Amino acid sequence: HEAHKDFLRFTGTSAITGSFDAATGILTLTGVSNRADYQAALRTVQYYNDAANAAAGPRRIEFHVTDSEGKSSDAVFVDVTFVIENDAPVMEIVTTTVEWIHSEFILQPTLNLTDKDHVTLANATVTLVQGQGFDSLADTLTATKTAGVHDMIEVSYDNDLGGLLLSGPGSPAAYQSLLRTVRLEQTGATTTSRVISFEVKDLDGASSGLYQRRYFNSDYLPKATITSITAVGTVGGRITISGTGFGPVSPNLIDLIRLVSRNGFHDCANVVVTVEDQTLECDAPPGSGRDLGAFVQVASKYSINFNLFSYIAPTVTSITSVGTLGGTATITGTNFGLAGTDGLTQAANGDRGVFGVTIGGRECADALVTDTTGTQISCTVAEFVGKDLDVTVCVRRQCYTATGAFDYVPPTITGTFSASVFGYFAYITGTNFGPVGTHSYLTVTFQATNGGNSFTCSSTEVTLRSTQIGCMVPAMQAVAAANTNDPSKTYTVTLDVGNQRLVVNHGFTYEKPVITSVTTTSLYGGQVTVQGRNFGAAGGLVPTLQIRDQANSRIYDVGLANTPTDQAPPAVTAPHTTATTWVPSYTTNDLATMTPEIYITIGPFKSAAAFTGFTYEGPIITDMVTPGGGSQFGDCITATNTVPCTETITISGRNFGPVSLMGGNFSTWWTTHVSGRKDVTETRDGSSKFGHKYARIEIDGKLPCANADCSTRNNYGLEVESNTGTSIQTIVVHSATRITFTRTAARPESHLTGEGLEIKLHL
């Protein structure tokens, strides 16, 4: 038994535990349990010895068992023969590839060497591995001995094989220190990489094992070359660079990889060599463009520039529509470059020679990448029309065309529209008609809803940006294609705007003449101007005006035949919009209204709806003067205020009588009529035209004669008013614009004075 070298152990249970005394060599198992459990525990007892310098030979192991009453079994012995195994030397070296420079390099300055069971070692070898860059003309291995330490160890080098042999008795420590001095020396080497192996053996020939390490002399590393670079999206990412002279995987001799663009230099990050000398990877920064420069620096040596790097070209997946007025569109895709305008303003040639974004060949202005992932562009689409237009996005020197990707918002027509039955411009309102002007891409066609040939609107043009189209519709009766003389028929409208078609059923009808205004005229009749639409050509068909009293349904038609010879005949004076005609007095043909309905008939077409905005104009007073030019009712006072005062007053205005009867003083037409009254009247053919009483004057709401019959009194039937002593005498209608009358004040209290008195003229 060797204390502290020989050991016993077993596998315990929850009921049986044990302890081992290394000094005495006794293993004690304790715990109350049954016989079967103890039997199982004893069967797990093991002997072991891992001491480096244990003595070989037999070992006897004695077993005793004691029961709960303290009685012990007889001793049982087991013999074990312990055989010593040789432990090989243990060498610890650094095996990772290492870079070195200049002409010599110590290979393993931190090498550790031990041997458990030998105090003396036999030899060590350090060898330049054949086929791993070894050059016998350039490479030499050396070791530096120290007197008193390495005296028994011989050092020799085989130049042809590249092997350094250390041989002779020496302790592990001596060999360790000598191996730490081994160096590689090179003269005129042409290659950089060397693989060197290390091995130590003890006196029994046991080997530490063969360890290898790779060494790079970067002094002899050639300049790197780049043969290819994988592309990456404009957000940046991992790229692979292939070439030569990149050095080992480890250590990484890459100082930097630099990418060159119009924005300057950008370094690749997280560089690793994945295949020695041939392949490396790194993270390219965000950017855009193609055929960009790239160079690599390996062990302080720069490669030349290689224009081999490109970002992935852009793609377009969708674009939003805009109206034909233009507007902001959003383009979605990939690889649009950095946020902002940089890559787009550089466009395809890098010199603003090509627009960043075009739609249908037109620039989409103010193009801007709006996100940091290079997937969205906003730009201002030009005012135009069309569908299936090509969208081209150019990011520096890389362009992508999405064929037929863009549509302007299609046109719409608001409601229905019409045009003159005589043919004239129709105006279509809606949206997305495009720019103002005449365009080959713009057509309007019609088809009768109930069948018939189609016909086309001519002189078609956009008259208001995007919202109105004007075109010339043929006359309804002049074109066989219309197939109808009925303006109530409807037509299907087909509108084509830049290959975008809109079909509107029942969208168009022909329209008969429509009156929108009629100028007023005297109650005695006169010329009027009729405004409206659908009147036909100027000087064309002669219009007929129909005047209708809606109260008694009396009608008078005014046409060429019954227009007085001294009046201008009816005619269309401005194309489609204006006509002039004479109208008779408001009492003609038993008409009895100052506001009759008006219709117009041109050719076979009569306006469908009456115009009710017309009114005859009654008498209008514009001025009243006395002979002295002063106040009409303030100066007629005598010295005694007892003598009646008489003054003649002149009324100026219009519509005081029919112009055609004003050959002289209108009083010459007075005549006795109806119970001897001598009122101012006009007679034709012995009958009264304007009623029994023609002219009366009212002052401040007071009517002389108190509405009594004044015709049998003195002074031509107009006498002193019983309440005021005032009489209105000798009313004379001189013309359509002038009337005179005489006022007499019989009593002082009737001398009305003051300004602003209300005068009413009754005709």
Buried (B, 14 or more C-beta within 10 A) or exposed (E): EBEEBBBBEBEBBEEBEBEEEEEEBEBEBEBEBEEEBBEBBBEEBEBEBEBEEBEEEEBEBEEEBEEEEEEEEEEEEEEEEBEBEEBBBBBBBEEEBBBBEEBEBEBBEEBEBBBBBBEBBBBBBBBBBEEBBBBEEBBBBBBEBEEEBBEEBEBEBBEEEBBBBBBBEBBBEBBBBBBBBBBBEBEEBEBBBBBBBBBBBBBEEBEBEEBBBBBBBBBBBBBBBBEEBBBBBBBBBEBBBBBEBBBBBBBBBBBBBBBBBBEEEBEBEEBEBEEBBBBBBBBBBBBBBBEBBBBBBBBEBBBEEBEBBBBBBBBBEEBBBBBBBBBEBEBBBBBBBBBEBBBBEBBBEBEEEBBBBBBBEBBBEEBBBBEEBBBBBBBBBBBBBBBEBBBBBBBBBBBBEBEEBBBBBBBEBEEBBBBBBBBBBBEBBBBBBBBBEEBEEBBBBBBBBEEBEEBBBEEBBBBEBBBBBBBBBBBBBEBEBBBBEEBEBBBBBBBBBBBBEBEBEEBBBBBBBBBEEBEBBBBBBBBBBBBBBBBBEBEBBBBBBBBBBEEEEBBBBBBEEEBEEEBEBBBBBEBBBBBBBBBBBBBBEEBEBBBBBBBBBBBEBEBEEBBEEBBBBBBEBEEBBBEEEEBBBBBBEEEEEEEBBEBBBBBBBBBBBBBEBBEEEBBEBBBEBEEEBBBBBBEEEEEBBBEEBBBBBBBEEEBBBEEEEBBEBEBBBBBBBEEBBBBBBEBBBBBBBBBBBBBBBBEBEBBBEEEEBEBEBEB
